[in-house]
Amino acid sequence: MSNESAQVFDVIVIGAGHNGLVCATTLARAGQSVLVLEAADQVGGMAITRGFAEGFKVSAAAHLFNQMPLPLVRDLNLKQHGLQWAATDLPTIGLSPHEAPLRIGDRDALHVRCEADARALGPFDARMNRFGKLMHALLASAPPRLGTAIWEDKWALAKMALKLRLLGRQEMRELLRIIGMNAYDLLEDEFKNPLLKGTLGFDAIVGSNFGPRAPGTVLTYLYRRAAEVSAQSSTFVQPIGGLGAVTQALARAAEAAGARIRTQAPVARILVENDQASGVFLESGETVLAKAVISNVDAKTTFLNLLGTEHLDTGFVRRIDHFRSRGMTAKLHLALSKRPHFTGVKAEWLGGRLILSPSLNDLERAFNPTKYQSVSATPALEITVPTIHDSSLAPAGQHVLSSVVQYVPYTVAGGWATQRAAVTAQLIDLLDQHAPGLRDSVIAAELLTPEDLEKEFRITGGHWHHGDLAFDQFYMVRPVPGATQYETPLPGLYLCGASSHPGGGVMGLAGRHAAHRVLRPNP
Ligand SMILES: Cc1cc2nc3c(=O)[nH]c(=O)nc-3n(C[C@H](O)[C@H](O)[C@H](O)COP(=O)(O)OP(=O)(O)OC[C@H]3O[C@@H](n4cnc5c(N)ncnc54)[C@H](O)[C@@H]3O)c2cc1C
């Protein structure tokens, strides 16, 4: 019998993803006894660094850090717990087979291509930042409940209305006009240069299941801007040691606050006693008891597998079943024998974020084949070469290429077992067109499809956000009515992962809000 089995904890957190760790730290600091149980052999969930070829390491899913609010980074003392930056202010560079690479935000370079766009970019950015700030207020607090008599909910709604009003009549009207639009139409209205539009459009759809013409993609664009406003950064950061260094520092923060963390401890079931969550049953056969259980695991797995439908009413089970959680974002990792050279990309840009989304039409074309369970020959890519700033990730003189691949369906015609090699080769060919000679320098390649992400991270569907960010799965109704505000239909069971508001990205806010909810006395 382990020590834990003899004790009743105040809280068990299932899963040591970054949200589970933020939640655990917040609760432990408030004096709660906290046990974190993680199935994998290391903490971090989708924000880990691990090997993928002899001598090569990579950030396995998340590879750029730009969404965690600076006050949260400071409050958790992540720097004191060993987190260091390899590079900050990483530039975003648009790549295209039709025109030279474009550094986004470089107005002089844009002016040479299109004067009108160079003039329009500043006001567009300023407006998106204003709207991003408003949305930041949504991200930064737990969503209010609708129709309650509780003053906190009323106050939160009133604050939101006031913030909207403070935008002024013209801006308020503009926000209401565009919020339900698609990113394609918005960017077409604003700009002319295809590469500028394609690169900006990528940020509206990355991690999603939508093409740029889908309604709601302005919402997802603003969500991204809001997260950046929240992080007080519109640029990207690369931690030394990859994204795993962030979650390692988070784990140290949790332990310093008094939380206990166990890895290789997969939870098989959530225990229920007297209609209340009372602990967990591990795959090892061990039982650990707690007054509250908080799940960092996605909503579908939490309710349908770990809790069991027998504890839930039919309507709720149907809603959870319909929570759209199949991912369409993959990850490609390449071990390279030498530094890649992308045509036209300046040496100082190679350590940045290279976006291959030459135009909005190309982006839409990259999406189209997924409707028929197939992958475009030219998907959109977010390429990084992390070894430019951090040589610890590869043997001397060699490099790692880490690329988000948008769009790769969960299920592919013919099955991934037969299609994996062909899609990987196709992606390497595509990269070779922009970085001639890259193909010959590939020592090893790893493609993580949404199905692989599901298996490795135990997340139903392998979705970036654990479930689509769309109007019907957003804010006050995320993940589904009946499980919003981090509470669930079962007393004592809470959610703290990306399935909850405000969704995914290495932001930590779902974990923080969930902890506050658990600590708040019942209204
Ligand atoms: C390809 C890809 C690229 C991405 N790139 C970026 C990026 O560059 N920047 C960014 O900010 N975000 C990125 N994201 C999104 C980001 O990685 C996720 O949204 C975020 O990591 C989710 O964190 P989480 O803590 O909510 O959940 P997760 O990280 O999914 O953690 C859940 C944890 O629960 C554990 N678990 C599951 N089942 C059990 C069980 N039964 N018992 C015990 N433990 C269990 C899992 O092992 C895991 O550790 C990317 C996502 C993907 C898929």
The ligand as a MOL file (V3000), in Angstrom:
LIG
                    3D

  0  0  0     0  0            999 V3000
M  V30 BEGIN CTAB
M  V30 COUNTS 53 58 0 0 0
M  V30 BEGIN ATOM
M  V30 1 C 0.2670 19.6560 -33.0460 0
M  V30 2 C 0.0100 20.6620 -31.9700 0
M  V30 3 C 0.7980 21.8000 -31.8920 0
M  V30 4 C 0.5650 22.7530 -30.9070 0
M  V30 5 N 1.3680 23.8620 -30.8510 0
M  V30 6 C 1.1700 24.7800 -29.8780 0
M  V30 7 C 2.0720 25.8710 -29.7240 0
M  V30 8 O 3.0590 25.9920 -30.4660 0
M  V30 9 N 1.8380 26.7600 -28.7300 0
M  V30 10 C 0.7700 26.6340 -27.8660 0
M  V30 11 O 0.6060 27.4840 -26.9760 0
M  V30 12 N -0.0900 25.5820 -27.9750 0
M  V30 13 C 0.0890 24.6480 -28.9370 0
M  V30 14 N -0.7280 23.5580 -29.0150 0
M  V30 15 C -1.8530 23.4310 -28.0600 0
M  V30 16 C -1.3970 22.9840 -26.6790 0
M  V30 17 O -0.3820 22.0160 -26.7690 0
M  V30 18 C -2.5660 22.3770 -25.8790 0
M  V30 19 O -3.7300 23.1350 -26.0360 0
M  V30 20 C -2.2240 22.3410 -24.3930 0
M  V30 21 O -0.9750 21.6970 -24.2010 0
M  V30 22 C -3.3190 21.6070 -23.6090 0
M  V30 23 O -2.9270 21.5780 -22.2480 0
M  V30 24 P -3.7800 20.8750 -21.1300 0
M  V30 25 O -2.9930 20.9690 -19.8740 0
M  V30 26 O -5.1550 21.4420 -21.0880 0
M  V30 27 O -3.9470 19.3550 -21.5780 0
M  V30 28 P -2.8810 18.2640 -22.0400 0
M  V30 29 O -1.5880 18.8910 -22.3630 0
M  V30 30 O -3.5490 17.4710 -23.0950 0
M  V30 31 O -2.6700 17.3610 -20.7390 0
M  V30 32 C -3.5590 16.3610 -20.3190 0
M  V30 33 C -2.7770 15.3830 -19.4680 0
M  V30 34 O -3.6480 14.3770 -18.9410 0
M  V30 35 C -2.9330 13.1410 -18.9380 0
M  V30 36 N -3.8890 12.0230 -18.8670 0
M  V30 37 C -4.8010 11.6560 -19.7950 0
M  V30 38 N -5.5050 10.5870 -19.3680 0
M  V30 39 C -5.0360 10.2940 -18.1280 0
M  V30 40 C -5.3740 9.3000 -17.1580 0
M  V30 41 N -6.3310 8.4040 -17.3910 0
M  V30 42 N -4.6900 9.2910 -15.9880 0
M  V30 43 C -3.7200 10.1910 -15.7270 0
M  V30 44 N -3.3560 11.1540 -16.6210 0
M  V30 45 C -4.0090 11.2100 -17.8060 0
M  V30 46 C -2.1770 13.1680 -20.2410 0
M  V30 47 O -1.1280 12.2330 -20.2660 0
M  V30 48 C -1.6940 14.6360 -20.2470 0
M  V30 49 O -0.4680 14.7590 -19.5770 0
M  V30 50 C -0.4970 22.5700 -29.9780 0
M  V30 51 C -1.2810 21.4200 -30.0420 0
M  V30 52 C -1.0300 20.4640 -31.0230 0
M  V30 53 C -1.8820 19.2260 -31.0680 0
M  V30 END ATOM
M  V30 BEGIN BOND
M  V30 1 1 1 2
M  V30 2 1 2 3
M  V30 3 2 2 52
M  V30 4 2 3 4
M  V30 5 1 4 5
M  V30 6 1 4 50
M  V30 7 2 5 6
M  V30 8 1 6 7
M  V30 9 1 6 13
M  V30 10 2 7 8
M  V30 11 1 7 9
M  V30 12 1 9 10
M  V30 13 2 10 11
M  V30 14 1 10 12
M  V30 15 2 12 13
M  V30 16 1 13 14
M  V30 17 1 14 15
M  V30 18 1 14 50
M  V30 19 1 15 16
M  V30 20 1 16 17
M  V30 21 1 16 18
M  V30 22 1 18 19
M  V30 23 1 18 20
M  V30 24 1 20 21
M  V30 25 1 20 22
M  V30 26 1 22 23
M  V30 27 1 23 24
M  V30 28 2 24 25
M  V30 29 1 24 26
M  V30 30 1 24 27
M  V30 31 1 27 28
M  V30 32 2 28 29
M  V30 33 1 28 30
M  V30 34 1 28 31
M  V30 35 1 31 32
M  V30 36 1 32 33
M  V30 37 1 33 34
M  V30 38 1 33 48
M  V30 39 1 34 35
M  V30 40 1 35 36
M  V30 41 1 35 46
M  V30 42 1 36 37
M  V30 43 1 36 45
M  V30 44 2 37 38
M  V30 45 1 38 39
M  V30 46 1 39 40
M  V30 47 2 39 45
M  V30 48 1 40 41
M  V30 49 2 40 42
M  V30 50 1 42 43
M  V30 51 2 43 44
M  V30 52 1 44 45
M  V30 53 1 46 47
M  V30 54 1 46 48
M  V30 55 1 48 49
M  V30 56 2 50 51
M  V30 57 1 51 52
M  V30 58 1 52 53
M  V30 END BOND
M  V30 END CTAB
M  END
